[in-house]
Amino acid sequence: MEGHDAMTALPDDGRLVAHPPPRRVRLFALPPTSSDYTVEDWLKLPETGERIELIDGSFVVSPMPAYAHALCAGRLRQILVEAAPEAFEVVETGNLKVGEDGLITDIVVGRAETMLTDATMLAAADTVCVVEVVSPGKGSRRRDYEVKPPKYAAAGIPVFIRVELQGDDAPRVEVFNLSSQGYELVAEGKAGNVLSLDQPFPVSFDPAVLTGPRSTAQN
């Protein structure tokens, strides 16, 4: 090697091309409005890596979930996928149009004929079940216990499942079916007890498999 040129890390060497510096977070301005934001405004938001929902005309930003939350959602999705008939599909973090709101649920079970298209949002009419895994924090807990369930019920979504990861009996799974009075608790299970559901399709599992080491969960 001659001189200092052979030791440089200029783009010609390929190093900065192969290992570019991290990009800065891209900020964006909300579209101006003299009234509430709409679902159309919500769908136009750029990707930021955050969970942004439209609730009662305002945008609500939530941080990315903790790993325990994400693992729980992933494991429960897999259980539902294995039990689901071909007429349904199951995904995580799906966009839902719920009345005038744009909500993002942890798991959504919907009609396959719609979900297999290039749609970016699922209507409540094509949704048969939503799952919320409760995150720590007053705001998150309020949304999963007080704000979202009535909205899902009013939109006519037949089944709502809530997973609680906090407390002595966690993980605890509550299953609600839609009635004329809103959601009614029809089943509840905690770690060590098999929980069996009839809706949206038959499935049974021990909530213990949703948390902890994978080897323990599979035994």
C-alpha positions in Angstrom: 0.0 0.0 0.0 1.3 3.5 -0.8 0.5 6.7 1.0 -2.6 7.2 3.1 -5.2 6.6 0.3 -5.3 2.8 0.9 -6.5 3.3 4.5 -9.4 5.7 3.8 -13.1 4.9 4.4 -14.4 6.9 1.5 -17.4 5.8 -0.4 -15.1 4.5 -3.2 -14.0 1.8 -0.7 -17.5 0.6 -0.3 -17.5 0.9 3.5 -19.9 3.8 3.9 -22.1 2.3 1.2 -22.3 -1.1 3.0 -22.5 0.4 6.5 -24.3 3.8 6.2 -24.8 5.9 9.3 -28.3 5.7 10.9 -30.9 8.0 9.5 -32.3 10.7 11.6 -35.9 10.4 12.7 -38.1 12.1 10.1 -40.5 14.6 11.7 -43.7 15.6 10.0 -46.3 18.3 10.3 -49.9 17.4 10.8 -52.3 18.5 8.1 -54.0 21.7 9.1 -57.6 21.3 10.1 -60.3 23.5 11.7 -62.1 20.4 13.0 -61.4 16.9 14.1 -59.0 14.8 12.1 -60.5 12.0 10.0 -59.7 8.5 9.0 -58.5 9.8 5.7 -56.0 12.1 7.4 -54.9 9.1 9.5 -54.2 7.0 6.5 -52.1 9.8 4.9 -49.6 9.9 7.9 -46.1 8.8 7.0 -44.4 5.8 8.6 -42.6 6.9 11.7 -42.0 3.6 13.6 -44.5 4.6 16.2 -48.1 3.5 16.8 -50.4 6.4 15.9 -54.1 6.0 16.3 -57.0 8.3 15.6 -59.3 8.4 18.7 -62.2 10.9 18.9 -60.7 13.1 16.3 -57.2 13.4 17.7 -54.0 11.5 17.0 -52.7 9.4 19.9 -49.1 8.2 19.8 -47.9 5.2 21.7 -44.3 3.9 22.0 -43.3 0.5 20.5 -44.4 -2.3 22.9 -41.9 -4.0 25.3 -40.5 -7.3 24.3 -42.7 -9.2 26.7 -45.8 -7.6 25.1 -44.6 -8.4 21.6 -43.7 -12.0 22.5 -47.2 -12.5 24.0 -48.9 -11.1 21.0 -46.8 -13.2 18.6 -47.5 -16.4 20.5 -51.2 -15.8 20.8 -51.3 -15.0 17.1 -49.7 -18.3 16.3 -52.2 -20.2 18.5 -55.1 -18.5 16.6 -53.5 -19.1 13.2 -53.2 -22.8 13.9 -56.9 -23.0 14.9 -58.4 -20.6 12.3 -60.5 -22.0 9.4 -59.4 -21.0 6.0 -62.1 -18.3 5.8 -60.1 -16.2 8.4 -56.7 -14.7 8.6 -54.8 -13.5 11.7 -52.3 -10.6 11.8 -50.6 -8.4 14.4 -51.0 -4.6 14.6 -53.7 -4.3 12.1 -55.3 -1.0 11.0 -59.0 -0.9 11.7 -61.7 1.6 10.8 -64.0 1.6 13.9 -66.7 4.1 13.4 -64.9 7.5 12.9 -61.8 6.2 14.6 -58.6 4.6 13.2 -57.4 2.0 15.7 -54.4 -0.3 15.8 -55.1 -3.5 17.7 -52.4 -6.0 18.8 -54.1 -8.8 17.0 -56.9 -8.8 14.5 -58.9 -11.8 13.1 -60.7 -10.9 9.9 -62.3 -12.4 6.8 -59.6 -13.8 4.5 -61.2 -12.6 1.3 -60.6 -9.0 2.4 -57.3 -9.4 4.2 -55.7 -11.2 1.2 -56.1 -8.0 -0.9 -53.8 -5.0 -0.9 -56.1 -3.2 1.6 -54.2 -1.2 4.3 -57.2 -0.9 6.6 -59.8 -3.4 7.7 -63.4 -2.4 8.2 -65.3 -3.5 11.4 -67.7 -5.4 9.2 -64.8 -7.7 8.0 -63.4 -8.1 11.5 -64.5 -11.1 13.8 -62.1 -10.7 16.7 -59.7 -8.1 18.2 -57.1 -8.7 20.9 -55.5 -6.1 23.1 -52.4 -7.0 25.2 -52.4 -4.5 28.1 -49.3 -2.3 28.3 -48.0 -0.7 31.5 -48.9 3.0 31.9 -52.1 4.8 32.9 -52.9 6.0 29.4 -52.4 2.6 27.8 -54.4 0.8 30.4 -57.2 3.2 30.1 -57.4 2.7 26.4 -57.5 -1.1 26.7 -60.0 -1.1 29.5 -62.2 2.0 29.0 -61.8 3.5 25.6 -61.3 0.8 22.9 -63.7 -1.9 24.1 -66.9 0.2 23.8 -65.8 1.4 20.4 -65.2 -2.2 19.2 -68.6 -3.2 20.6 -70.4 -0.2 19.0 -68.8 -1.1 15.6 -70.3 -4.7 15.9 -67.0 -6.7 16.3 -68.2 -10.0 17.7 -65.3 -11.0 20.0 -62.9 -8.9 22.1 -60.0 -10.6 23.9 -57.9 -8.8 26.5 -54.6 -10.1 27.9 -53.3 -8.8 31.2 -49.6 -9.2 31.8 -49.5 -7.6 35.3 -50.6 -9.0 38.6 -50.2 -12.3 40.6 -52.4 -14.3 38.3 -50.8 -13.1 35.0 -50.9 -13.8 32.2 -54.7 -13.6 32.4 -56.9 -13.7 29.4 -60.5 -12.4 29.3 -62.9 -13.2 26.4 -65.9 -11.0 25.7 -68.7 -11.8 23.2 -70.9 -9.1 21.8 -74.5 -8.9 23.0 -77.3 -6.4 22.7 -75.9 -4.7 25.8 -72.3 -4.6 24.6 -69.5 -6.9 25.5 -70.2 -9.6 28.1 -67.4 -11.7 29.7 -67.9 -15.3 28.6 -64.5 -16.9 29.6 -61.5 -16.1 31.7 -58.3 -18.0 32.2 -55.0 -17.6 34.0 -51.7 -19.5 33.8 -52.1 -23.1 34.6 -55.7 -23.3 33.5 -56.8 -24.3 30.0 -59.0 -21.7 28.4 -61.5 -22.9 25.8 -63.2 -20.6 23.3 -66.1 -21.2 20.9 -65.9 -17.9 19.1 -64.6 -16.7 16.6 -63.7 -20.4 16.2 -62.9 -23.3 18.6 -59.5 -23.0 20.3 -58.1 -24.1 23.6 -54.8 -23.0 25.3 -53.1 -22.4 28.7 -52.4 -18.7 29.1 -49.1 -19.7 30.6 -47.7 -20.3 27.1 -48.0 -16.6 26.3 -45.1 -15.6 28.6 -41.8 -17.0 29.9 -39.1 -19.1 28.3 -40.2 -20.8 25.1 -39.2 -24.3 26.4 -41.4 -23.8 29.4 -44.3 -22.5 27.3 -44.2 -25.5 25.1 -44.3 -28.1 27.9 
